[in-house]
Amino acid sequence: MSCAMSPAFHGLHVVAGLSMNGYLQALSWTKRLGAATDAMITNVAWYWHFVDAIWILVLLTVYLSPRYLGIGT
């Protein structure tokens, strides 16, 4: 995966995560959260934290390591 493709692929996952979080927020506003949605909330939270962890890896490998290792200069 190229250096430009990796952040773009991550961006698609961020959009998916924001959509899921928005859906849960809409359920909360309409007071439709309950025991049936507990697993959904947990899964969305795990997904969001996974996307966040992947972003840290992308940041380290694509943006920071070339600068500190002198690659591409």
Secondary structure by P-SEA (a helix, b strand, c coil): ccaaaaaaaaaaaaaaaaaaaaaaaaaaaaccccccaaaaaaaaaaaaaaaaaaaaaaaaccccccccccccc
